[in-house]
Amino acid sequence: MPQRTSNKVKVYLRTRPTNNFASDIISFGRDNRTVTIHRAPSANTVVDNNVTDWSFHLDGLFHNVNQEEIFNAVAKDVIDRSLDGYNGTIMCYGQTGAGKTHTMTGFSESYPNRGIIPRALQHIYQEINSRQDYSYSIRIAYLEIYNDQMCDLLRTVDTPNDLIQQQLSIGEDRGLVYVKGLSYRIANSEEEALNLLFEGETSRSIGQHILNKQSSRSHCIFTLLIECRSILASDEKYTVSKLNLVDLAGSERLAKTNSQGIAQREATFINKSLSFLEQAVLNLSDKKTNTVHFRSSKLTHALKDSIGGRCNTVMIANVWPETQHLEETVSTLRFASRMMCVPAEPAVNEVVDPIKAVENYKKENKYLREELALHDTLHGNRSGISYEPLSEQQLYEIENQCRRFIDGSLDELEIKNVRQVQAVFNTLKNICKSTDGEVEKKYRERYVLMDKNEYDQTDGQKARYTVAGTNQNDNSTGELDGQGFGSGNAPKDARTSKDQLLKMTKNKRGVKASVQRYVSKLGSVNVKPTLKRNTTEEEQMSRLKDSRESTDVYYGPPETGAKEQTQPSTPPTRNVAFEEFRQTRGSNLNAIYQENKDIMLAKKKQFAELARRINQTKGDIDKTRMDAERKKNERLNLGEFTNENGETIIDEEEYELISKLQELKANYRVDFDNWKTLKSEIAYCQNLVNQCQQRLIQEFDSWFNDSYLSTNKDTRSANGLGKTNQFQVYEDAAERFERMQKELLMSDLDMFFLVTQVRLERLKIKTRSSAFDTKKRLETHAMQDLWYEDGINETQPDAFM
Ligand SMILES: Nc1ncnc2c1ncn2[C@@H]1O[C@H](COP(=O)(O)OP(=O)(O)OP(=O)(O)O)[C@@H](O)[C@H]1O
């Protein structure tokens, strides 16, 4: 019999043997696939508009054939493929009495007339025994659906039927349908399997009506779960297939069967469930329909994964080919034709055994490690490298290295293997995360944060700060408790004016130290963890020199886009912002300022050293002069000696004293000239430093306005140096700079102590120097001012010629 090549459900016709075969109505084509039905027009009517001819093309016809032929032609292939891992379904459909149960189960007493199920069991176990390379496990379930209620025909416990039915329910897992609570009995042999079949058969619901004395009043699904594993290969994959052998209850016309009472009710359920099945098949066969209502009945739900799709499905359409059953025959053939349109793409159900998979992965891992070790040995210097997972200690060391790398005390991270690289990246990520969290926490402690875009929609700078707890009455949605980022508009009375802001800022000095710590953290927020460390100070200096030489140094306002990416939603205090400015936008100018200051400090040191030397020389001169005077007086007391030219003769000691005195005076003059030159240079440097200070302040004001206060980008660029802020109302640039420096210094207790110490020293010096004459005091004070202005505490010159 030629097979259809299309991937659809296969459908075969089987006729029940009868002596009243409607040969004038039903004819079979020579291809053994075509059924033609010709009904004579009704003799009682003048015009018969009903269709009188039908032709159905199926996958095969079995007219008056025995059970073996049906099994071999229809069932055997599906069963063989189920042993290969494919799901399979063999289903009998037709009117009551058409021979469905006969086809599926057959006469249990008559061995030659046994049906598909017992033959399938025999074939399966014979086939399993012949497949020596595989181990099979067969489990059997027998489900009955009676009046749309499920019943376990193989239940072992003697439980009341109602309770059993309640315990059964249909579930789905990744497209596979299963009945929860249904017992699956292991059958290790054909005999055990047949016993289960007989056991289930005895529990089936059977009734009697005119057309069938032993009519099945239920749908029965005999299921074999077949698990197949390869014995030879240590493959973690194995197959689990489900073979459903379905004997549907037969549709019946109540007018013909005369069923009443219970039988009538049963017939109603049967017909209803078959209608749902037909509807499901209709939808499955229609490509345009996406939805199939399988849950309409227990039958369709239980067969959801057993009709077409991944399942190898075969249907036998049983017909009773007598004239009186013509309508049922046509109806069955129509359903058969529809079933033939249901697509089927059978696929093997492979399952991965997790235990086996782990075993295989371990083996492969071991093999790869050995390969790697061999490779490292052959390629020289990688022989000492370990590929084991990193220990706690190693991870701790990596974290230390990363932290040192970030703060610049470690130049580069040594890369050893992939595990270490991953650990480095993870550590850097964690550091970034924790730093982000700390910064956010600090912000939350101090500010009510709000989105900058939202701020721009409000009326400018007034809404920059909001006061916790003042948003009481309107419909704004901003968070004002300081615990989260605000997402709404603060009411106007909750906004703080610039004056209030100034007060707030000043009142925050108590937390200055924490702000300082915050500033250092803030710096690390923007650090992107890379394997290249930050530029060294030398590199920065050389870059600074280059930029100064190139005359196009840019000290202007920041590029808006770049700033807005890193800008917090709420402005920091000016001191914090000033520190940030010095690190970022004002770094070049700050570097020049620092350079000038360093030069000035160096000169001041030189100046102090020179002063100390001058004082020393002065002391030597005084002493030498006194010695020389003493010697001269001694000589005069002894009487003067002169040579023939009348010149006074002195002794050697006096001569040396005089020579030394002259030498000291000469040195003194040189040093004093240098001292005066140095003094001018220091004054010049001081001017440069002052200029830089002023410039820094101006640039910072402009930057701060553009970055945090100004909302009008056009006007801020037009302003050049930026708008006048609240500080400029009260202070000039130098005062502001000094105040900010002091505030920063005051934030650190050590620095406070240092400043106090310097001031005390300065006081002492002033007291001492008050005893000097006016000229000396003026000179000394000038030097002291220069020495101590930056905290230099050197010995001051206390005497001048
Ligand atoms: N191919 C066949 N060869 C011999 N007897 C048959 C055949 N088909 C059906 N019969 C007989 O017809 C009668 C009804 O068959 P069967 O019970 O299998 O029908 P059914 O379709 O299952 O009906 P129901 O739906 O009511 O259960 C039985 O006595 C059976 O022996």
The ligand as an SDF file (V2000), in Angstrom:
LIG
                    3D

 31 33  0  0  0  0  0  0  0  0999 V2000
  -13.6100   -7.0770   12.3770 N   0  0  0  0  0  0  0  0  0  0  0  0
  -14.4430   -7.7680   13.1240 C   0  0  0  0  0  0  0  0  0  0  0  0
  -14.4240   -9.1100   13.0500 N   0  0  0  0  0  0  0  0  0  0  0  0
  -15.2650   -9.8520   13.7680 C   0  0  0  0  0  0  0  0  0  0  0  0
  -16.1690   -9.3120   14.6050 N   0  0  0  0  0  0  0  0  0  0  0  0
  -16.2460   -7.9850   14.7080 C   0  0  0  0  0  0  0  0  0  0  0  0
  -15.3840   -7.1280   13.9960 C   0  0  0  0  0  0  0  0  0  0  0  0
  -15.6700   -5.8650   14.2860 N   0  0  0  0  0  0  0  0  0  0  0  0
  -16.6670   -5.8980   15.1900 C   0  0  0  0  0  0  0  0  0  0  0  0
  -17.0190   -7.1620   15.4350 N   0  0  0  0  0  0  0  0  0  0  0  0
  -18.0460   -7.5690   16.3720 C   0  0  0  0  0  0  0  0  0  0  0  0
  -18.9820   -6.5500   16.4900 O   0  0  0  0  0  0  0  0  0  0  0  0
  -19.4230   -6.3980   17.8050 C   0  0  0  0  0  0  0  0  0  0  0  0
  -19.2590   -4.9490   18.2410 C   0  0  0  0  0  0  0  0  0  0  0  0
  -17.9370   -4.6760   18.1980 O   0  0  0  0  0  0  0  0  0  0  0  0
  -17.2580   -3.7070   19.2200 P   0  0  0  0  0  0  0  0  0  0  0  0
  -17.7770   -3.8990   20.5480 O   0  0  0  0  0  0  0  0  0  0  0  0
  -15.8510   -3.7930   19.0340 O   0  0  0  0  0  0  0  0  0  0  0  0
  -17.8120   -2.3380   18.6950 O   0  0  0  0  0  0  0  0  0  0  0  0
  -17.5030   -0.9510   19.2700 P   0  0  0  0  0  0  0  0  0  0  0  0
  -17.2490   -0.0720   18.1390 O   0  0  0  0  0  0  0  0  0  0  0  0
  -16.4370   -1.0590   20.2470 O   0  0  0  0  0  0  0  0  0  0  0  0
  -18.8480   -0.5390   19.9400 O   0  0  0  0  0  0  0  0  0  0  0  0
  -19.0310    0.4360   21.1780 P   0  0  0  0  0  0  0  0  0  0  0  0
  -18.6330    1.7270   20.7270 O   0  0  0  0  0  0  0  0  0  0  0  0
  -20.4730    0.3540   21.4560 O   0  0  0  0  0  0  0  0  0  0  0  0
  -18.2020   -0.1140   22.2410 O   0  0  0  0  0  0  0  0  0  0  0  0
  -18.6150   -7.3110   18.6290 C   0  0  0  0  0  0  0  0  0  0  0  0
  -19.4200   -8.4470   18.9420 O   0  0  0  0  0  0  0  0  0  0  0  0
  -17.5040   -7.7040   17.7450 C   0  0  0  0  0  0  0  0  0  0  0  0
  -17.1570   -9.0500   17.9480 O   0  0  0  0  0  0  0  0  0  0  0  0
  1  2  1  0
  2  3  1  0
  2  7  2  0
  3  4  2  0
  4  5  1  0
  5  6  2  0
  6  7  1  0
  6 10  1  0
  7  8  1  0
  8  9  2  0
  9 10  1  0
 10 11  1  0
 11 12  1  0
 11 30  1  0
 12 13  1  0
 13 14  1  0
 13 28  1  0
 14 15  1  0
 15 16  1  0
 16 17  2  0
 16 18  1  0
 16 19  1  0
 19 20  1  0
 20 21  2  0
 20 22  1  0
 20 23  1  0
 23 24  1  0
 24 25  2  0
 24 26  1  0
 24 27  1  0
 28 29  1  0
 28 30  1  0
 30 31  1  0
M  END
$$$$
